[in-house]
Amino acid sequence: MVDNLTIIRKVIEEHRIIRTHVKLVGDSMNDLEAFFSLQKVYAGWTQSSKEGMIEKQEKLQQTMGSLMEGLKNHFGFEEKTLPSLFGKLLMQALIFEHREIMNKLSEAKSMVFNTRLEGLDQKELLAKKWDIQQVMGSLPQMIEGHASKEETILNMMKKAMENKEQSKG
């Protein structure tokens, strides 16, 4: 069985790796890795012309699917391994944030998937673009804010556990 300090180090390292190595898809994609991929695709989508928007929309749909899968896997790992460390109340708060993020992402994904761009004039196209930007706008901050809070807690626990280990030795 993996000890608590190893779990903490693993979650922190996952976040660190994700921040430096952005990939669009992959089996090991976790929440922040997918977030940065989404942010990259989203930025290109919002700056595109009418001709390229349908292609950008499809790319955004793929990235959002990857993000949801990555978050589901990462949150599942955390919800399985962190309860013994976090305790009941903190775990409830963590799970609440996980659900909140997934609900917001689901809302954004639905909007992107259900928006039809074909046949729209420029004014209608800009209105759809604006609607999607509004829904998408809060996702990066929500995901990054969650990860930052989580890392603060984990780093504090890591420091305490390392100090305890040093005291024994």
N, C-alpha and C positions, 0 to 999 in steps of 0.2 A: 504494500500500500504506500502511496506517495504521501510524504509528510507535508504539513501545512506551509512551511517555508518554501518548499519546492513548487507548490501550487501558486503561491504569491509571485514567486520569481517568474514562473511561466506566463502568467497573465500579464505582468508588467512587461516582460520581454516581447510578448505578442504585440502589445500596443507600440512598443519602440520600433520593432521591425516594420510594422505596418506604416508607421509615419515616414520611414525612409525608403521603403520598397513598394511602390504602388503598382499593382497589377489589376487588369480589368476582370479577369476571371481566374478561377483556380479552386482546387478542392480544399485548400486550407485557408480560403479567404475568410477573414473575420470582420467584425463590425467596422473598424476604422479603415482597414484596407479597402473595403467596398465603398465606404464613404468618400475616400479620396478619388476613387475611380468615378463615382457618381458626380462628384464636384467637377472633375475634368470634363466629362461628357456634357454635363449641364451647362458649363460655361460656353462651350462651343455651340450648343443648341440655341442659347439665348442670343447669340450674335449672328446667326445665320440668315440667309435670304430665303425667300419663299421656295425657290427651287430646291434648296438643300434641307429644308425643315422636315420633310417626311423621312428622309434618311436619318437625320439627327434624332427624330422622334423614336425611330426603331432602335437606334443605338442607346438612347436613354431608357427605353423599355427593357432592353437586355441588361443594362447596368443595374437598373432598379431590381430586376429579378435576382441578379447576383448579390446585390446588397441584402435583399431580404433573406436569401439562403445563407449568406455569411453571418448575418446577425442572428438568425435562428440557431445556427451551429454554435456560435460564440456564446450567446446567451444560455443555451442549453448546457454548455460546459461549465459556465459560471454557476448556474443554478444547481448543478450537480455537485460541484466541488467546493463552493464557498460557504454553504450553510454552517458547517462546523466552525468556521473562522468568524463569520459575521454575526452569528446568533439570529434569533427569530425576528426581532424588530428591524434590524438593518437589512436582513434578507428580504423582508416584506417590502421595504422601501426600494431595494434594488430591483425586485421583480416588478413593482409598480412602474418604475422608470422603463424597464424593458418593454412592458406592455404598451406604455405611452408612446415610445419610439416606434414600435411595430404598428400601432394603430395609425400614427401620423404617416408612416411610410406606406401603409396600405391605402390610405386616403390619396396620397400623392400618386401612387402607382395606378389606382383606379382612374384618376383624372387623366393621366398620361395615356393609359391604354384605351380609354373611352373617347378621347378627343380625336375627331376626324378632321384632317387638314385639307383633304382633297376637295377641290371646288370652291374653296373660300376665297373671297376677295381680300385685298391687302388689309383693309380695316378689320374684317372678321379674324383674319390671321393674327394680327397684332393683339386683338382682344383675347384670343385663345392663348397666345404666348404669355400675355400678362397674367391670365388666370393660373396657368401652370407655374409661372415664376412665383406667384404669391404662395401657392401650396408648397413649392419646393424650397422657398427661401429659408424657412425655419429649420429644415432637416439638418443641414451641416452643423449649426450651432447646438441643436438638441443632442446630436450624437457626440460631438466633441465635448460638450459640457458634461455629459454622462461619463464619458471615458476619463475626463480630468478628475471628477469627484472620486470615481472608482480608484484611480491611480493614487490619489492622495491618501485614501484609506489604506490601500495595499502597501504603499511605501512606509506609512507609519507602523503598520503591523510588521513589515519586513525588518524595519530598524529595531523594533522591540525584540523580535525573535533572534536577530543576529546578536544583539547585546546580551540576551539571555544565554545564547550558546557560548559567547566569549567569556561570560562570567563563570560558566561551568568548567571551561578549559584552562 
